[in-house]
Amino acid sequence: MKKRVDDIKSTISDVLELPKDIVLDLPRITLIGNLQLYIENHKGIIEYSKQRIRINTNIGILRIVGNNLTIRTIVTEEIIIVGEIEVVEFIS
């Protein structure tokens, strides 16, 4: 049922030319070089260390691996992570 609802939302997004991240409640991730990661529409932090950060999203867990990782800013819908970012991946 959820798959069908997501398909309908995706079609509506295409027809009305609306951003999919807003219509489908998807995370928006912006990586600036390997030094800063900006995440919008997250669902909370699962793990936090200097080498690994895991963040919950509607489509799975976002895992960030690197060195000297720190969370510069965290608010209800946004997180900014800085440090030497080596890997950014989604885990289902």
PDB file as gemmi writes it, atoms N, CA and C in Angstrom:
CRYST1    1.000    1.000    1.000  90.00  90.00  90.00 P 1                      
ATOM      1  N   MET A   1       0.820  -1.190   0.000  1.00  0.00           N  
ATOM      2  CA  MET A   1       0.000   0.000   0.000  1.00  0.00           C  
ATOM      3  C   MET A   1       0.868   1.260   0.000  1.00  0.00           C  
ATOM      4  N   LYS A   2       1.920   1.282   0.862  1.00  0.00           N  
ATOM      5  CA  LYS A   2       2.811   2.446   0.915  1.00  0.00           C  
ATOM      6  C   LYS A   2       3.491   2.663  -0.435  1.00  0.00           C  
ATOM      7  N   LYS A   3       3.870   1.567  -1.110  1.00  0.00           N  
ATOM      8  CA  LYS A   3       4.512   1.667  -2.417  1.00  0.00           C  
ATOM      9  C   LYS A   3       3.570   2.355  -3.407  1.00  0.00           C  
ATOM     10  N   ARG A   4       2.306   1.983  -3.363  1.00  0.00           N  
ATOM     11  CA  ARG A   4       1.326   2.580  -4.277  1.00  0.00           C  
ATOM     12  C   ARG A   4       1.143   4.072  -3.991  1.00  0.00           C  
ATOM     13  N   VAL A   5       1.070   4.421  -2.713  1.00  0.00           N  
ATOM     14  CA  VAL A   5       0.927   5.831  -2.325  1.00  0.00           C  
ATOM     15  C   VAL A   5       2.147   6.613  -2.794  1.00  0.00           C  
ATOM     16  N   ASP A   6       3.353   6.054  -2.599  1.00  0.00           N  
ATOM     17  CA  ASP A   6       4.576   6.724  -3.056  1.00  0.00           C  
ATOM     18  C   ASP A   6       4.594   6.878  -4.572  1.00  0.00           C  
ATOM     19  N   ASP A   7       4.100   5.871  -5.301  1.00  0.00           N  
ATOM     20  CA  ASP A   7       4.026   5.962  -6.771  1.00  0.00           C  
ATOM     21  C   ASP A   7       3.081   7.086  -7.197  1.00  0.00           C  
ATOM     22  N   ILE A   8       1.959   7.201  -6.521  1.00  0.00           N  
ATOM     23  CA  ILE A   8       0.996   8.263  -6.843  1.00  0.00           C  
ATOM     24  C   ILE A   8       1.608   9.629  -6.546  1.00  0.00           C  
ATOM     25  N   LYS A   9       2.258   9.757  -5.389  1.00  0.00           N  
ATOM     26  CA  LYS A   9       2.911  11.021  -5.037  1.00  0.00           C  
ATOM     27  C   LYS A   9       3.990  11.379  -6.048  1.00  0.00           C  
ATOM     28  N   SER A  10       4.754  10.381  -6.487  1.00  0.00           N  
ATOM     29  CA  SER A  10       5.814  10.623  -7.467  1.00  0.00           C  
ATOM     30  C   SER A  10       5.229  11.110  -8.789  1.00  0.00           C  
ATOM     31  N   THR A  11       4.145  10.506  -9.222  1.00  0.00           N  
ATOM     32  CA  THR A  11       3.482  10.924 -10.461  1.00  0.00           C  
ATOM     33  C   THR A  11       2.969  12.355 -10.344  1.00  0.00           C  
ATOM     34  N   ILE A  12       2.335  12.662  -9.216  1.00  0.00           N  
ATOM     35  CA  ILE A  12       1.833  14.021  -8.988  1.00  0.00           C  
ATOM     36  C   ILE A  12       2.997  15.013  -8.995  1.00  0.00           C  
ATOM     37  N   SER A  13       4.099  14.634  -8.360  1.00  0.00           N  
ATOM     38  CA  SER A  13       5.284  15.489  -8.335  1.00  0.00           C  
ATOM     39  C   SER A  13       5.770  15.787  -9.753  1.00  0.00           C  
ATOM     40  N   ASP A  14       5.788  14.750 -10.598  1.00  0.00           N  
ATOM     41  CA  ASP A  14       6.229  14.928 -11.989  1.00  0.00           C  
ATOM     42  C   ASP A  14       5.282  15.831 -12.768  1.00  0.00           C  
ATOM     43  N   VAL A  15       3.987  15.578 -12.635  1.00  0.00           N  
ATOM     44  CA  VAL A  15       2.988  16.337 -13.386  1.00  0.00           C  
ATOM     45  C   VAL A  15       2.994  17.812 -12.982  1.00  0.00           C  
ATOM     46  N   LEU A  16       3.065  18.067 -11.679  1.00  0.00           N  
ATOM     47  CA  LEU A  16       3.016  19.448 -11.191  1.00  0.00           C  
ATOM     48  C   LEU A  16       4.392  20.098 -11.086  1.00  0.00           C  
ATOM     49  N   GLU A  17       5.422  19.335 -11.449  1.00  0.00           N  
ATOM     50  CA  GLU A  17       6.815  19.806 -11.402  1.00  0.00           C  
ATOM     51  C   GLU A  17       7.195  20.302 -10.009  1.00  0.00           C  
ATOM     52  N   LEU A  18       6.814  19.519  -8.996  1.00  0.00           N  
ATOM     53  CA  LEU A  18       7.172  19.809  -7.613  1.00  0.00           C  
ATOM     54  C   LEU A  18       8.396  18.990  -7.225  1.00  0.00           C  
ATOM     55  N   PRO A  19       9.227  19.507  -6.325  1.00  0.00           N  
ATOM     56  CA  PRO A  19      10.412  18.753  -5.900  1.00  0.00           C  
ATOM     57  C   PRO A  19      10.018  17.452  -5.200  1.00  0.00           C  
ATOM     58  N   LYS A  20      10.619  16.329  -5.630  1.00  0.00           N  
ATOM     59  CA  LYS A  20      10.297  15.023  -5.059  1.00  0.00           C  
ATOM     60  C   LYS A  20      10.657  14.936  -3.577  1.00  0.00           C  
ATOM     61  N   ASP A  21      11.723  15.613  -3.165  1.00  0.00           N  
ATOM     62  CA  ASP A  21      12.116  15.522  -1.759  1.00  0.00           C  
ATOM     63  C   ASP A  21      11.029  16.063  -0.833  1.00  0.00           C  
ATOM     64  N   ILE A  22      10.287  17.049  -1.283  1.00  0.00           N  
ATOM     65  CA  ILE A  22       9.219  17.621  -0.465  1.00  0.00           C  
ATOM     66  C   ILE A  22       7.973  16.745  -0.522  1.00  0.00           C  
ATOM     67  N   VAL A  23       7.557  16.350  -1.715  1.00  0.00           N  
ATOM     68  CA  VAL A  23       6.340  15.572  -1.888  1.00  0.00           C  
ATOM     69  C   VAL A  23       6.468  14.187  -1.255  1.00  0.00           C  
ATOM     70  N   LEU A  24       7.631  13.535  -1.425  1.00  0.00           N  
ATOM     71  CA  LEU A  24       7.819  12.167  -0.930  1.00  0.00           C  
ATOM     72  C   LEU A  24       8.472  12.110   0.445  1.00  0.00           C  
ATOM     73  N   ASP A  25       8.716  13.257   1.061  1.00  0.00           N  
ATOM     74  CA  ASP A  25       9.334  13.316   2.385  1.00  0.00           C  
ATOM     75  C   ASP A  25      10.709  12.643   2.394  1.00  0.00           C  
ATOM     76  N   LEU A  26      11.500  12.933   1.365  1.00  0.00           N  
ATOM     77  CA  LEU A  26      12.835  12.358   1.225  1.00  0.00           C  
ATOM     78  C   LEU A  26      13.892  13.291   1.817  1.00  0.00           C  
ATOM     79  N   PRO A  27      15.011  12.724   2.259  1.00  0.00           N  
ATOM     80  CA  PRO A  27      16.083  13.591   2.741  1.00  0.00           C  
ATOM     81  C   PRO A  27      16.769  14.293   1.564  1.00  0.00           C  
ATOM     82  N   ARG A  28      17.230  15.498   1.811  1.00  0.00           N  
ATOM     83  CA  ARG A  28      18.030  16.226   0.822  1.00  0.00           C  
ATOM     84  C   ARG A  28      19.430  16.327   1.399  1.00  0.00           C  
ATOM     85  N   ILE A  29      20.412  15.864   0.632  1.00  0.00           N  
ATOM     86  CA  ILE A  29      21.786  15.787   1.111  1.00  0.00           C  
ATOM     87  C   ILE A  29      22.670  16.605   0.176  1.00  0.00           C  
ATOM     88  N   THR A  30      23.437  17.532   0.759  1.00  0.00           N  
ATOM     89  CA  THR A  30      24.357  18.351  -0.011  1.00  0.00           C  
ATOM     90  C   THR A  30      25.757  18.141   0.554  1.00  0.00           C  
ATOM     91  N   LEU A  31      26.654  17.648  -0.292  1.00  0.00           N  
ATOM     92  CA  LEU A  31      28.041  17.423   0.107  1.00  0.00           C  
ATOM     93  C   LEU A  31      28.897  18.508  -0.516  1.00  0.00           C  
ATOM     94  N   ILE A  32      29.660  19.210   0.307  1.00  0.00           N  
ATOM     95  CA  ILE A  32      30.547  20.266  -0.174  1.00  0.00           C  
ATOM     96  C   ILE A  32      31.972  19.748  -0.056  1.00  0.00           C  
ATOM     97  N   GLY A  33      32.523  19.376  -1.220  1.00  0.00           N  
ATOM     98  CA  GLY A  33      33.842  18.744  -1.228  1.00  0.00           C  
ATOM     99  C   GLY A  33      33.791  17.504  -0.360  1.00  0.00           C  
ATOM    100  N   ASN A  34      34.840  17.301   0.433  1.00  0.00           N  
ATOM    101  CA  ASN A  34      34.808  16.217   1.413  1.00  0.00           C  
ATOM    102  C   ASN A  34      34.867  16.799   2.831  1.00  0.00           C  
ATOM    103  N   LEU A  35      34.457  18.079   2.958  1.00  0.00           N  
ATOM    104  CA  LEU A  35      34.603  18.774   4.233  1.00  0.00           C  
ATOM    105  C   LEU A  35      33.300  19.077   4.965  1.00  0.00           C  
ATOM    106  N   GLN A  36      32.172  19.098   4.258  1.00  0.00           N  
ATOM    107  CA  GLN A  36      30.916  19.473   4.903  1.00  0.00           C  
ATOM    108  C   GLN A  36      29.754  18.735   4.260  1.00  0.00           C  
ATOM    109  N   LEU A  37      28.840  18.247   5.101  1.00  0.00           N  
ATOM    110  CA  LEU A  37      27.648  17.546   4.638  1.00  0.00           C  
ATOM    111  C   LEU A  37      26.433  18.209   5.275  1.00  0.00           C  
ATOM    112  N   TYR A  38      25.476  18.600   4.447  1.00  0.00           N  
ATOM    113  CA  TYR A  38      24.264  19.268   4.897  1.00  0.00           C  
ATOM    114  C   TYR A  38      23.093  18.333   4.631  1.00  0.00           C  
ATOM    115  N   ILE A  39      22.351  17.962   5.664  1.00  0.00           N  
ATOM    116  CA  ILE A  39      21.251  17.014   5.542  1.00  0.00           C  
ATOM    117  C   ILE A  39      19.964  17.689   5.990  1.00  0.00           C  
ATOM    118  N   GLU A  40      18.971  17.690   5.114  1.00  0.00           N  
ATOM    119  CA  GLU A  40      17.651  18.218   5.445  1.00  0.00           C  
ATOM    120  C   GLU A  40      16.672  17.054   5.529  1.00  0.00           C  
ATOM    121  N   ASN A  41      15.658  17.190   6.362  1.00  0.00           N  
ATOM    122  CA  ASN A  41      14.584  16.217   6.485  1.00  0.00           C  
ATOM    123  C   ASN A  41      15.071  14.886   7.069  1.00  0.00           C  
ATOM    124  N   HIS A  42      15.784  14.958   8.162  1.00  0.00           N  
ATOM    125  CA  HIS A  42      16.245  13.747   8.846  1.00  0.00           C  
ATOM    126  C   HIS A  42      15.254  13.379   9.942  1.00  0.00           C  
ATOM    127  N   LYS A  43      15.444  12.193  10.512  1.00  0.00           N  
ATOM    128  CA  LYS A  43      14.548  11.710  11.567  1.00  0.00           C  
ATOM    129  C   LYS A  43      15.295  11.436  12.869  1.00  0.00           C  
ATOM    130  N   GLY A  44      16.529  11.910  12.993  1.00  0.00           N  
ATOM    131  CA  GLY A  44      17.261  11.762  14.248  1.00  0.00           C  
ATOM    132  C   GLY A  44      18.605  11.075  14.084  1.00  0.00           C  
ATOM    133  N   ILE A  45      19.438  11.232  15.088  1.00  0.00           N  
ATOM    134  CA  ILE A  45      20.780  10.641  15.089  1.00  0.00           C  
ATOM    135  C   ILE A  45      20.730   9.289  15.790  1.00  0.00           C  
ATOM    136  N   ILE A  46      21.336   8.293  15.178  1.00  0.00           N  
ATOM    137  CA  ILE A  46      21.396   6.950  15.748  1.00  0.00           C  
ATOM    138  C   ILE A  46      22.737   6.724  16.433  1.00  0.00           C  
ATOM    139  N   GLU A  47      23.814   7.180  15.795  1.00  0.00           N  
ATOM    140  CA  GLU A  47      25.163   6.973  16.323  1.00  0.00           C  
ATOM    141  C   GLU A  47      26.012   8.196  16.008  1.00  0.00           C  
ATOM    142  N   TYR A  48      26.895   8.531  16.940  1.00  0.00           N  
ATOM    143  CA  TYR A  48      27.757   9.693  16.731  1.00  0.00           C  
ATOM    144  C   TYR A  48      29.119   9.441  17.361  1.00  0.00           C  
ATOM    145  N   SER A  49      30.152   9.472  16.528  1.00  0.00           N  
ATOM    146  CA  SER A  49      31.538   9.416  17.001  1.00  0.00           C  
ATOM    147  C   SER A  49      32.381  10.238  16.033  1.00  0.00           C  
ATOM    148  N   LYS A  50      33.650  10.381  16.333  1.00  0.00           N  
ATOM    149  CA  LYS A  50      34.554  11.159  15.464  1.00  0.00           C  
ATOM    150  C   LYS A  50      34.787  10.478  14.115  1.00  0.00           C  
ATOM    151  N   GLN A  51      34.560   9.148  14.052  1.00  0.00           N  
ATOM    152  CA  GLN A  51      34.798   8.397  12.819  1.00  0.00           C  
ATOM    153  C   GLN A  51      33.520   7.991  12.076  1.00  0.00           C  
ATOM    154  N   ARG A  52      32.373   7.948  12.781  1.00  0.00           N  
ATOM    155  CA  ARG A  52      31.151   7.493  12.120  1.00  0.00           C  
ATOM    156  C   ARG A  52      29.926   8.170  12.723  1.00  0.00           C  
ATOM    157  N   ILE A  53      29.023   8.579  11.822  1.00  0.00           N  
ATOM    158  CA  ILE A  53      27.741   9.147  12.232  1.00  0.00           C  
ATOM    159  C   ILE A  53      26.662   8.421  11.437  1.00  0.00           C  
ATOM    160  N   ARG A  54      25.622   7.961  12.129  1.00  0.00           N  
ATOM    161  CA  ARG A  54      24.484   7.330  11.458  1.00  0.00           C  
ATOM    162  C   ARG A  54      23.232   8.139  11.775  1.00  0.00           C  
ATOM    163  N   ILE A  55      22.476   8.445  10.713  1.00  0.00           N  
ATOM    164  CA  ILE A  55      21.299   9.298  10.828  1.00  0.00           C  
ATOM    165  C   ILE A  55      20.099   8.577  10.232  1.00  0.00           C  
ATOM    166  N   ASN A  56      18.999   8.603  10.948  1.00  0.00           N  
ATOM    167  CA  ASN A  56      17.776   7.965  10.485  1.00  0.00           C  
ATOM    168  C   ASN A  56      17.053   8.873   9.486  1.00  0.00           C  
ATOM    169  N   THR A  57      16.539   8.276   8.398  1.00  0.00           N  
ATOM    170  CA  THR A  57      15.725   8.998   7.414  1.00  0.00           C  
ATOM    171  C   THR A  57      14.528   8.127   7.064  1.00  0.00           C  
ATOM    172  N   ASN A  58      13.607   8.666   6.300  1.00  0.00           N  
ATOM    173  CA  ASN A  58      12.434   7.900   5.879  1.00  0.00           C  
ATOM    174  C   ASN A  58      12.761   6.764   4.925  1.00  0.00           C  
ATOM    175  N   ILE A  59      13.902   6.805   4.273  1.00  0.00           N  
ATOM    176  CA  ILE A  59      14.237   5.762   3.298  1.00  0.00           C  
ATOM    177  C   ILE A  59      15.376   4.866   3.761  1.00  0.00           C  
ATOM    178  N   GLY A  60      15.780   4.988   4.995  1.00  0.00           N  
ATOM    179  CA  GLY A  60      16.837   4.140   5.535  1.00  0.00           C  
ATOM    180  C   GLY A  60      17.798   4.944   6.393  1.00  0.00           C  
ATOM    181  N   ILE A  61      18.890   4.288   6.727  1.00  0.00           N  
ATOM    182  CA  ILE A  61      19.903   4.918   7.573  1.00  0.00           C  
ATOM    183  C   ILE A  61      21.004   5.497   6.692  1.00  0.00           C  
ATOM    184  N   LEU A  62      21.346   6.747   6.940  1.00  0.00           N  
ATOM    185  CA  LEU A  62      22.442   7.409   6.247  1.00  0.00           C  
ATOM    186  C   LEU A  62      23.683   7.264   7.117  1.00  0.00           C  
ATOM    187  N   ARG A  63      24.723   6.647   6.567  1.00  0.00           N  
ATOM    188  CA  ARG A  63      25.963   6.443   7.319  1.00  0.00           C  
ATOM    189  C   ARG A  63      27.063   7.313   6.724  1.00  0.00           C  
ATOM    190  N   ILE A  64      27.732   8.076   7.579  1.00  0.00           N  
ATOM    191  CA  ILE A  64      28.832   8.941   7.180  1.00  0.00           C  
ATOM    192  C   ILE A  64      30.071   8.441   7.910  1.00  0.00           C  
ATOM    193  N   VAL A  65      31.137   8.179   7.161  1.00  0.00           N  
ATOM    194  CA  VAL A  65      32.393   7.694   7.735  1.00  0.00           C  
ATOM    195  C   VAL A  65      33.487   8.672   7.358  1.00  0.00           C  
ATOM    196  N   GLY A  66      34.388   8.950   8.307  1.00  0.00           N  
ATOM    197  CA  GLY A  66      35.490   9.862   8.027  1.00  0.00           C  
ATOM    198  C   GLY A  66      36.353  10.056   9.255  1.00  0.00           C  
ATOM    199  N   ASN A  67      37.040  11.177   9.316  1.00  0.00           N  
ATOM    200  CA  ASN A  67      37.920  11.516  10.425  1.00  0.00           C  
ATOM    201  C   ASN A  67      37.542  12.876  10.988  1.00  0.00           C  
ATOM    202  N   ASN A  68      37.637  12.998  12.304  1.00  0.00           N  
ATOM    203  CA  ASN A  68      37.335  14.253  13.001  1.00  0.00           C  
ATOM    204  C   ASN A  68      35.950  14.794  12.649  1.00  0.00           C  
ATOM    205  N   LEU A  69      34.965  13.900  12.545  1.00  0.00           N  
ATOM    206  CA  LEU A  69      33.603  14.322  12.227  1.00  0.00           C  
ATOM    207  C   LEU A  69      32.972  14.984  13.446  1.00  0.00           C  
ATOM    208  N   THR A  70      32.338  16.102  13.207  1.00  0.00           N  
ATOM    209  CA  THR A  70      31.599  16.782  14.263  1.00  0.00           C  
ATOM    210  C   THR A  70      30.291  17.312  13.684  1.00  0.00           C  
ATOM    211  N   ILE A  71      29.310  17.415  14.546  1.00  0.00           N  
ATOM    212  CA  ILE A  71      28.042  18.012  14.145  1.00  0.00           C  
ATOM    213  C   ILE A  71      28.119  19.490  14.491  1.00  0.00           C  
ATOM    214  N   ARG A  72      28.161  20.311  13.471  1.00  0.00           N  
ATOM    215  CA  ARG A  72      28.267  21.759  13.676  1.00  0.00           C  
ATOM    216  C   ARG A  72      26.927  22.348  14.084  1.00  0.00           C  
ATOM    217  N   THR A  73      25.861  21.892  13.396  1.00  0.00           N  
ATOM    218  CA  THR A  73      24.530  22.414  13.664  1.00  0.00           C  
ATOM    219  C   THR A  73      23.532  21.271  13.613  1.00  0.00           C  
ATOM    220  N   ILE A  74      22.588  21.287  14.537  1.00  0.00           N  
ATOM    221  CA  ILE A  74      21.481  20.336  14.477  1.00  0.00           C  
ATOM    222  C   ILE A  74      20.223  21.045  14.947  1.00  0.00           C  
ATOM    223  N   VAL A  75      19.212  21.024  14.084  1.00  0.00           N  
ATOM    224  CA  VAL A  75      17.898  21.550  14.418  1.00  0.00           C  
ATOM    225  C   VAL A  75      16.873  20.502  13.996  1.00  0.00           C  
ATOM    226  N   THR A  76      15.614  20.791  14.164  1.00  0.00           N  
ATOM    227  CA  THR A  76      14.554  19.814  13.931  1.00  0.00           C  
ATOM    228  C   THR A  76      14.672  19.096  12.592  1.00  0.00           C  
ATOM    229  N   GLU A  77      14.928  19.800  11.530  1.00  0.00           N  
ATOM    230  CA  GLU A  77      14.940  19.199  10.196  1.00  0.00           C  
ATOM    231  C   GLU A  77      16.306  19.221   9.514  1.00  0.00           C  
ATOM    232  N   GLU A  78      17.321  19.814  10.123  1.00  0.00           N  
ATOM    233  CA  GLU A  78      18.613  19.985   9.442  1.00  0.00           C  
ATOM    234  C   GLU A  78      19.781  19.578  10.335  1.00  0.00           C  
ATOM    235  N   ILE A  79      20.804  19.024   9.697  1.00  0.00           N  
ATOM    236  CA  ILE A  79      22.068  18.716  10.374  1.00  0.00           C  
ATOM    237  C   ILE A  79      23.199  19.153   9.450  1.00  0.00           C  
ATOM    238  N   ILE A  80      24.224  19.780  10.029  1.00  0.00           N  
ATOM    239  CA  ILE A  80      25.442  20.081   9.282  1.00  0.00           C  
ATOM    240  C   ILE A  80      26.585  19.328   9.959  1.00  0.00           C  
ATOM    241  N   ILE A  81      27.267  18.498   9.167  1.00  0.00           N  
ATOM    242  CA  ILE A  81      28.397  17.713   9.657  1.00  0.00           C  
ATOM    243  C   ILE A  81      29.653  18.221   8.975  1.00  0.00           C  
ATOM    244  N   VAL A  82      30.705  18.429   9.755  1.00  0.00           N  
ATOM    245  CA  VAL A  82      31.982  18.864   9.198  1.00  0.00           C  
ATOM    246  C   VAL A  82      33.064  17.875   9.619  1.00  0.00           C  
ATOM    247  N   GLY A  83      34.150  17.868   8.867  1.00  0.00           N  
ATOM    248  CA  GLY A  83      35.275  16.979   9.111  1.00  0.00           C  
ATOM    249  C   GLY A  83      35.779  16.444   7.782  1.00  0.00           C  
ATOM    250  N   GLU A  84      36.612  15.439   7.838  1.00  0.00           N  
ATOM    251  CA  GLU A  84      37.125  14.800   6.624  1.00  0.00           C  
ATOM    252  C   GLU A  84      36.200  13.638   6.276  1.00  0.00           C  
ATOM    253  N   ILE A  85      35.279  13.868   5.347  1.00  0.00           N  
ATOM    254  CA  ILE A  85      34.256  12.883   4.989  1.00  0.00           C  
ATOM    255  C   ILE A  85      34.814  11.956   3.918  1.00  0.00           C  
ATOM    256  N   GLU A  86      34.777  10.649   4.207  1.00  0.00           N  
ATOM    257  CA  GLU A  86      35.293   9.646   3.269  1.00  0.00           C  
ATOM    258  C   GLU A  86      34.189   8.857   2.580  1.00  0.00           C  
ATOM    259  N   VAL A  87      33.106   8.531   3.318  1.00  0.00           N  
ATOM    260  CA  VAL A  87      32.039   7.693   2.775  1.00  0.00           C  
ATOM    261  C   VAL A  87      30.686   8.250   3.208  1.00  0.00           C  
ATOM    262  N   VAL A  88      29.756   8.317   2.256  1.00  0.00           N  
ATOM    263  CA  VAL A  88      28.363   8.649   2.554  1.00  0.00           C  
ATOM    264  C   VAL A  88      27.530   7.570   1.858  1.00  0.00           C  
ATOM    265  N   GLU A  89      26.737   6.811   2.649  1.00  0.00           N  
ATOM    266  CA  GLU A  89      25.963   5.730   2.043  1.00  0.00           C  
ATOM    267  C   GLU A  89      24.647   5.513   2.771  1.00  0.00           C  
ATOM    268  N   PHE A  90      23.669   4.973   2.028  1.00  0.00           N  
ATOM    269  CA  PHE A  90      22.404   4.587   2.612  1.00  0.00           C  
ATOM    270  C   PHE A  90      22.410   3.094   2.905  1.00  0.00           C  
ATOM    271  N   ILE A  91      21.882   2.742   4.068  1.00  0.00           N  
ATOM    272  CA  ILE A  91      21.752   1.343   4.464  1.00  0.00           C  
ATOM    273  C   ILE A  91      20.260   1.083   4.669  1.00  0.00           C  
ATOM    274  N   SER A  92      19.725   0.104   3.988  1.00  0.00           N  
ATOM    275  CA  SER A  92      18.283  -0.196   4.115  1.00  0.00           C  
ATOM    276  C   SER A  92      17.969  -0.891   5.411  1.00  0.00           C  
TER     277      SER A  92                                                      
END                                                                             
